[in-house]
Amino acid sequence: MKKKKRFEKWEKRRVKGKKNFVIYSGVLGWGVTIGVLNFIVGEMLDYRFLGEWMFRFIFKLVCFMLGGILVGSTVWRINERDYNKHQYKKTHSKKSVSIT
């Protein structure tokens, strides 16, 4: 049942296209979130908030957004591979034939 829901959800997301998925799930969902968290935790552990904090923040944010492109693209490929396998099995499964 979990696979069925996963693929139904993926069908809705994949219609919007890979570019949309990579931007929203990879760049914004992963890259921005992890970049901001990394910056905040890093600054808290360093116990400093010096004048160049804005530069470090923007630099880290851009790096993680670029990483988000990689993450989003990878997740897209994995989901497409799994979805296509599921669709293939669904269409090529042996149907029981009753002989009467």
C-alpha positions in Angstrom: 0.0 0.0 0.0 2.9 2.4 0.8 4.3 1.9 -2.7 1.0 2.7 -4.3 0.6 5.9 -2.4 4.2 6.8 -3.2 3.7 6.3 -6.9 0.4 8.2 -6.9 2.1 11.1 -5.2 5.0 10.9 -7.6 2.7 10.9 -10.6 1.3 14.3 -9.5 4.7 15.7 -8.9 6.3 14.5 -12.1 3.7 16.2 -14.2 5.2 19.5 -13.2 8.5 18.5 -14.7 12.1 17.9 -13.6 13.1 21.6 -13.5 10.2 22.4 -11.1 11.1 19.4 -8.9 14.8 20.3 -8.8 14.1 23.9 -7.9 11.5 23.4 -5.3 12.7 20.1 -3.7 16.4 20.3 -4.3 17.4 24.0 -4.3 14.7 25.5 -2.0 13.7 22.4 0.0 17.2 21.0 0.6 19.7 23.7 -0.3 18.2 26.7 1.4 17.1 24.8 4.5 20.4 23.0 5.0 22.4 26.2 4.1 20.5 28.3 6.7 20.8 25.6 9.4 24.5 25.1 8.7 25.1 28.8 9.0 23.1 29.2 12.2 24.7 26.2 13.9 28.2 27.1 12.6 27.9 30.7 14.0 26.5 29.4 17.3 29.4 27.0 17.7 32.0 29.6 16.8 30.5 32.0 19.4 31.0 34.9 17.1 29.0 37.1 14.8 31.6 39.3 13.2 31.1 41.9 10.4 31.7 39.4 7.6 28.7 37.2 8.7 26.6 38.3 5.7 29.3 37.2 3.3 29.6 33.8 5.0 25.8 33.5 5.0 25.5 34.2 1.3 28.5 32.0 0.4 27.1 29.1 2.3 23.6 29.6 1.0 24.8 29.6 -2.6 27.0 26.5 -2.0 24.1 24.6 -0.6 21.7 25.8 -3.3 24.1 24.4 -5.9 24.2 21.2 -3.8 20.4 21.2 -4.0 20.6 21.0 -7.7 22.6 17.8 -7.4 20.3 16.4 -4.7 17.1 17.3 -6.6 18.4 15.8 -9.8 19.5 12.6 -8.1 16.1 12.2 -6.3 14.3 12.8 -9.6 16.3 10.1 -11.3 15.7 7.6 -8.5 12.0 8.3 -8.4 11.7 8.0 -12.2 13.6 4.7 -12.2 11.4 3.3 -9.4 8.2 4.6 -11.0 9.1 3.2 -14.4 9.9 -0.2 -12.9 6.5 -0.1 -11.1 4.7 0.9 -14.3 6.4 -1.9 -16.2 5.5 -4.5 -13.6 2.0 -3.2 -13.5 1.5 -3.5 -17.3 3.5 -6.7 -17.8 2.3 -8.7 -14.8 0.8 -12.1 -15.4 -2.9 -12.0 -15.2 -4.6 -15.0 -13.8 -6.6 -16.8 -16.4 -9.4 -19.0 -15.2 -10.3 -22.0 -17.3 -13.9 -23.0 -17.2 
